[in-house]
Amino acid sequence: MFATAYRITGNAGDAEDVLQTVFLRLLRRDRNADPLEKPESYLRRAAINAALDVIRSRQAEQTVPLPEQSSGESSGLMLTAPAQADASGLRQALSRAIAELKPRPAEIFALRFLEGLSNQAIAEALGISQVRVAVIVHRTRMQLRKELRPYLR
């Protein structure tokens, strides 16, 4: 869980706060509620959602405008020279873009690309079809590519 939270927040202190939040939520859970069927899946998803909450709250406190896109840039995946020089700027822009996603696409994106789960594993964990996962992954990638266009060429 710590690794999941750290990959999303990029900060050990924030990742520790996420762990604390998840465990507090688990403790506050109704003792009469059904036991967790897949505790590992639940904890991973809870860590992702809590980490995204941290990023969103950080974004609400401090916003940084993204650089304007020049008309000559394309939509490929190669980093431009300024972006290579400022990888932390790209990471911050990616964190902001992920934080702006709706909860389900953000969760699926994190499970797929930060946790390395397959579409099938995500579908099983979330109780949705594998096709639905693939569609959400594709749409999310396209949305993030559009948001990060200033950093891509």
GUMAR-646089 format. One line per 3 residues: number of its first residue (from 1); their letters; for each residue x, y, z of N, C-alpha, C, O. Coordinates in steps of 0.1 Angstrom, whole numbers, plus 5000, padded with zeros to 4 digits. Example, Ala and Ser with C-alpha at 12.3 -4.5 7.8 and 13.67 -1.06 7.14 Angstrom:
GUMAR-646089
1) as) 5132,4943,5078,5123,4955,5078,5132,4967,5078,5142,4967,5085; 5128,4978,5071,5137,4989,5071,5129,5000,5079,5134,5011,5080 .
//
This chain:
GUMAR-646089
1) mfa) 5008,4988,5000,5000,5000,5000,5009,5013,5000,5006,5022,4993; 5020,5012,5008,5028,5024,5008,5034,5027,4994,5034,5038,4990; 5038,5016,4987,5044,5018,4974,5034,5024,4964,5037,5032,4956 .
4) tay) 5022,5019,4965,5011,5024,4957,5009,5039,4960,5008,5047,4950; 5007,5043,4972,5005,5057,4976,5017,5065,4972,5016,5077,4967; 5029,5060,4974,5041,5068,4970,5042,5070,4955,5046,5081,4951 .
7) rit) 5039,5060,4947,5039,5062,4933,5030,5073,4928,5032,5080,4918; 5019,5074,4935,5009,5084,4931,5012,5098,4936,5011,5108,4929; 5016,5099,4949,5018,5112,4955,5033,5117,4952,5035,5129,4952 .
10) gna) 5042,5107,4951,5056,5111,4948,5063,5116,4961,5073,5123,4960; 5057,5114,4973,5062,5119,4985,5060,5109,4996,5049,5104,4998; 5070,5106,5004,5069,5096,5014,5060,5100,5025,5052,5092,5031 .
13) gda) 5061,5113,5029,5052,5118,5040,5037,5117,5036,5029,5113,5044; 5034,5120,5024,5020,5119,5019,5016,5105,5018,5005,5101,5021; 5025,5096,5014,5022,5082,5013,5019,5076,5027,5010,5068,5029 .
16) edv) 5026,5081,5037,5024,5076,5051,5010,5081,5056,5003,5074,5063; 5007,5094,5052,4993,5099,5056,4982,5091,5049,4972,5089,5055; 4985,5087,5037,4975,5079,5030,4973,5066,5037,4961,5061,5039 .
19) lqt) 4984,5059,5041,4982,5047,5049,4974,5049,5061,4965,5041,5065; 4977,5059,5068,4970,5062,5081,4955,5064,5078,4946,5059,5085; 4952,5071,5067,4938,5074,5063,4931,5061,5060,4919,5059,5064 .
22) vfl) 4937,5052,5052,4931,5040,5048,4928,5031,5060,4917,5025,5062; 4938,5030,5069,4936,5021,5081,4925,5027,5091,4918,5020,5097; 4925,5040,5092,4914,5047,5100,4900,5044,5094,4891,5041,5101 .
25) rll) 4899,5045,5080,4887,5041,5074,4883,5027,5076,4871,5024,5078; 4893,5018,5076,4890,5004,5078,4886,5001,5092,4877,4993,5095; 4892,5008,5102,4887,5007,5116,4873,5012,5118,4866,5007,5126 .
28) rrd) 4870,5023,5111,4857,5029,5113,4846,5021,5106,4834,5024,5108; 4850,5012,5098,4840,5004,5090,4831,4997,5100,4836,4992,5111; 4819,4996,5097,4809,4989,5105,4813,4975,5109,4815,4967,5100 .
31) rna) 4814,4972,5121,4819,4959,5126,4809,4948,5121,4813,4936,5120; 4797,4952,5119,4787,4942,5115,4786,4940,5100,4778,4932,5095; 4794,4948,5093,4794,4947,5078,4800,4934,5074,4807,4927,5081 .
34) dpl) 4797,4930,5062,4803,4918,5056,4818,4919,5056,4823,4929,5053; 4825,4908,5059,4839,4908,5058,4844,4911,5043,4837,4908,5034; 4856,4916,5042,4861,4920,5029,4863,4907,5021,4870,4898,5026 .
37) ekp) 4858,4906,5009,4860,4894,5001,4875,4893,4996,4881,4883,4996; 4879,4905,4991,4893,4906,4986,4900,4917,4993,4901,4928,4988; 4906,4914,5005,4912,4925,5012,4924,4932,5005,4925,4944,5006 .
40) esy) 4932,4924,4998,4943,4931,4991,4938,4941,4980,4943,4952,4979; 4928,4937,4973,4922,4945,4963,4916,4958,4970,4917,4969,4965; 4909,4956,4981,4902,4967,4988,4913,4977,4993,4911,4989,4991 .
43) lrr) 4924,4972,4999,4934,4980,5004,4941,4988,4993,4944,5000,4995; 4944,4981,4982,4951,4988,4971,4942,4999,4965,4947,5010,4963; 4929,4996,4963,4920,5006,4958,4918,5018,4968,4917,5029,4964 .
46) aai) 4917,5015,4980,4916,5025,4991,4928,5034,4991,4927,5046,4992; 4940,5028,4989,4952,5036,4989,4953,5045,4976,4957,5057,4977; 4948,5040,4965,4948,5048,4953,4939,5060,4955,4942,5071,4952 .
49) naa) 4927,5057,4960,4917,5068,4961,4921,5078,4971,4920,5090,4969; 4927,5074,4982,4932,5083,4993,4944,5091,4987,4945,5103,4990; 4952,5085,4979,4964,5092,4973,4959,5103,4963,4964,5114,4963 .
52) ldv) 4949,5099,4956,4943,5109,4946,4936,5120,4954,4937,5132,4949; 4930,5117,4965,4925,5128,4973,4936,5138,4978,4934,5150,4978; 4947,5132,4982,4958,5141,4986,4963,5150,4975,4965,5162,4977 .
55) irs) 4964,5144,4963,4968,5152,4951,4958,5163,4948,4961,5174,4945; 4945,5159,4949,4934,5169,4946,4935,5180,4956,4933,5192,4953; 4937,5177,4969,4937,5187,4979,4949,5196,4977,4948,5208,4979 .
58) rqa) 4960,5190,4974,4972,5198,4971,4970,5208,4959,4975,5219,4959; 4963,5202,4949,4960,5210,4937,4951,5222,4941,4952,5233,4936; 4941,5220,4949,4932,5230,4953,4939,5241,4961,4935,5253,4960 .
61) eqt) 4949,5238,4968,4957,5247,4976,4966,5256,4967,4968,5268,4970; 4972,5249,4957,4981,5257,4949,4980,5252,4934,4982,5240,4931; 4976,5261,4925,4975,5257,4911,4987,5264,4904,4991,5275,4907 .
64) vpl) 4992,5256,4894,5003,5261,4886,4998,5260,4871,4995,5249,4867; 4998,5271,4864,4993,5270,4850,5003,5261,4842,5015,5262,4843; 4997,5253,4833,5006,5245,4824,5010,5255,4812,5003,5264,4809 .
67) peq) 5022,5252,4807,5027,5260,4796,5017,5259,4784,5011,5249,4781; 5017,5270,4776,5008,5271,4765,5014,5262,4754,5026,5260,4753; 5005,5256,4746,5010,5247,4735,5013,5255,4723,5005,5264,4719 .
70) ssg) 5024,5252,4717,5027,5259,4705,5020,5252,4693,5018,5240,4694; 5018,5259,4682,5010,5253,4671,5017,5242,4664,5011,5235,4657; 5030,5242,4666,5038,5232,4658,5040,5219,4665,5047,5210,4659 .
73) ess) 5035,5217,4677,5037,5204,4684,5028,5193,4679,5016,5196,4675; 5033,5181,4680,5024,5170,4676,5020,5162,4688,5023,5166,4699; 5013,5151,4686,5007,5144,4698,5014,5131,4700,5008,5122,4706 .
76) glm) 5027,5130,4697,5034,5117,4699,5038,5116,4714,5033,5123,4722; 5048,5107,4717,5051,5104,4730,5065,5108,4734,5070,5106,4745; 5073,5115,4725,5087,5119,4728,5086,5132,4736,5079,5141,4733 .
79) lta) 5095,5133,4746,5096,5145,4754,5104,5155,4746,5113,5153,4739; 5099,5168,4748,5106,5179,4742,5118,5182,4751,5119,5177,4762; 5128,5190,4745,5140,5193,4753,5137,5200,4766,5143,5197,4776 .
82) paq) 5127,5210,4766,5124,5216,4779,5119,5206,4789,5121,5207,4801; 5110,5197,4784,5104,5187,4794,5115,5178,4799,5114,5173,4810; 5125,5174,4790,5135,5165,4795,5144,5172,4806,5148,5166,4815 .
85) ada) 5145,5185,4804,5153,5193,4814,5145,5194,4827,5151,5197,4838; 5132,5193,4826,5124,5195,4838,5115,5183,4840,5102,5185,4839; 5120,5172,4843,5112,5160,4845,5103,5161,4857,5092,5156,4857 .
88) sgl) 5107,5169,4867,5098,5171,4879,5086,5179,4874,5075,5177,4880; 5087,5188,4865,5076,5196,4860,5066,5187,4853,5054,5188,4854; 5071,5177,4845,5063,5167,4839,5055,5159,4849,5043,5156,4847 .
91) rqa) 5063,5154,4859,5056,5146,4870,5045,5154,4877,5034,5149,4879; 5048,5167,4879,5037,5175,4886,5025,5177,4876,5014,5176,4881; 5028,5179,4864,5017,5181,4854,5009,5168,4853,4997,5168,4852 .
94) lsr) 5016,5156,4853,5009,5143,4853,5000,5141,4865,4989,5137,4864; 5006,5145,4877,4998,5144,4889,4986,5152,4889,4975,5148,4893; 4987,5165,4884,4976,5174,4883,4965,5168,4873,4953,5168,4876 .
97) aia) 4970,5163,4862,4961,5157,4852,4953,5145,4857,4941,5144,4855; 4960,5137,4865,4954,5125,4871,4944,5129,4881,4933,5124,4882; 4947,5139,4889,4938,5144,4899,4925,5150,4893,4915,5150,4900 .
100) elk) 4926,5155,4881,4914,5161,4875,4905,5150,4869,4894,5153,4864; 4910,5138,4868,4901,5127,4862,4890,5124,4872,4891,5126,4884; 4879,5118,4866,4868,5113,4875,4874,5101,4883,4884,5095,4878 .
103) prp) 4868,5098,4894,4873,5088,4903,4875,5074,4896,4886,5068,4898; 4866,5069,4889,4868,5056,4883,4879,5055,4873,4887,5046,4873; 4879,5065,4863,4891,5064,4854,4904,5066,4861,4914,5060,4857 .
106) aei) 4905,5075,4871,4917,5077,4878,4922,5064,4885,4933,5060,4885; 4912,5057,4891,4915,5045,4898,4920,5034,4888,4930,5027,4891; 4913,5033,4877,4917,5023,4867,4931,5026,4861,4939,5017,4859 .
109) fal) 4933,5039,4858,4946,5043,4853,4957,5039,4863,4968,5034,4859; 4955,5042,4875,4965,5039,4886,4967,5024,4887,4979,5020,4888; 4957,5017,4887,4958,5002,4887,4966,4997,4875,4974,4988,4876 .
112) rfl) 4963,5002,4863,4969,4997,4851,4984,5001,4850,4992,4993,4847; 4986,5014,4851,5000,5019,4848,5009,5022,4860,5021,5022,4859; 5003,5024,4872,5012,5025,4884,5013,5012,4891,5024,5010,4897 .
115) egl) 5003,5004,4891,5004,4991,4898,5007,4980,4889,5011,4969,4893; 5006,4982,4876,5010,4972,4866,5000,4960,4865,5004,4950,4860; 4987,4962,4869,4978,4951,4868,4973,4950,4853,4973,4960,4846 .
118) snq) 4969,4938,4849,4964,4936,4836,4949,4941,4836,4943,4943,4846; 4944,4943,4824,4930,4947,4822,4921,4936,4829,4911,4939,4835; 4924,4924,4827,4916,4913,4833,4916,4913,4848,4906,4912,4854 .
121) aia) 4928,4916,4854,4929,4916,4869,4921,4928,4874,4914,4928,4884; 4921,4940,4867,4914,4952,4871,4899,4949,4870,4891,4952,4879; 4895,4942,4859,4881,4939,4857,4876,4930,4868,4865,4933,4874 .
124) eal) 4883,4920,4872,4879,4911,4883,4879,4919,4896,4870,4917,4904; 4889,4928,4899,4889,4935,4911,4877,4945,4913,4872,4947,4924; 4873,4951,4902,4863,4961,4902,4849,4955,4899,4839,4962,4900 .
127) gis) 4849,4943,4894,4836,4937,4891,4829,4943,4878,4817,4944,4877; 4838,4946,4868,4833,4952,4856,4839,4943,4844,4848,4935,4847; 4835,4945,4832,4840,4937,4821,4854,4942,4817,4857,4954,4819 .
130) qvr) 4861,4933,4811,4874,4936,4806,4874,4946,4795,4882,4954,4793; 4863,4945,4787,4861,4955,4776,4859,4969,4781,4865,4979,4776; 4852,4970,4792,4849,4983,4798,4862,4989,4804,4865,5001,4802 .
133) vav) 4870,4980,4810,4884,4985,4814,4892,4990,4803,4898,5001,4804; 4892,4983,4792,4900,4987,4780,4895,5000,4775,4904,5008,4771; 4882,5002,4774,4877,5015,4769,4881,5026,4778,4885,5037,4773 .
136) ivh) 4880,5024,4791,4883,5035,4801,4898,5038,4800,4902,5049,4800; 4906,5028,4799,4921,5030,4798,4924,5038,4785,4932,5047,4786; 4918,5034,4774,4921,5041,4762,4916,5056,4763,4924,5065,4759 .
139) rtr) 4904,5058,4767,4899,5072,4768,4907,5080,4778,4910,5092,4776; 4912,5074,4789,4920,5081,4799,4933,5085,4793,4938,5096,4795; 4939,5076,4786,4952,5078,4780,4951,5090,4770,4960,5099,4769 .
142) mql) 4940,5090,4762,4938,5101,4752,4936,5114,4759,4942,5124,4755; 4929,5114,4770,4926,5126,4778,4940,5131,4784,4942,5143,4783; 4947,5122,4790,4960,5126,4796,4970,5131,4785,4978,5141,4787 .
145) rke) 4970,5125,4773,4979,5129,4763,4975,5143,4758,4984,5151,4756; 4962,5146,4758,4958,5160,4754,4962,5170,4765,4967,5181,4762; 4961,5166,4778,4965,5175,4789,4980,5177,4789,4984,5188,4793 .
148) lrp) 4987,5167,4785,5002,5168,4787,5009,5171,4773,5021,5171,4772; 5001,5175,4764,5007,5178,4750,5018,5188,4751,5028,5187,4743; 5018,5198,4760,5030,5207,4760,5043,5200,4764,5054,5205,4761 .
151) ylr) 5042,5189,4770,5054,5181,4774,5058,5170,4764,5068,5164,4765; 5049,5168,4754,5051,5158,4744,5054,5163,4730,5050,5175,4727; 5061,5156,4722,5062,5160,4708,5061,5148,4699,5062,5149,4687 .
//
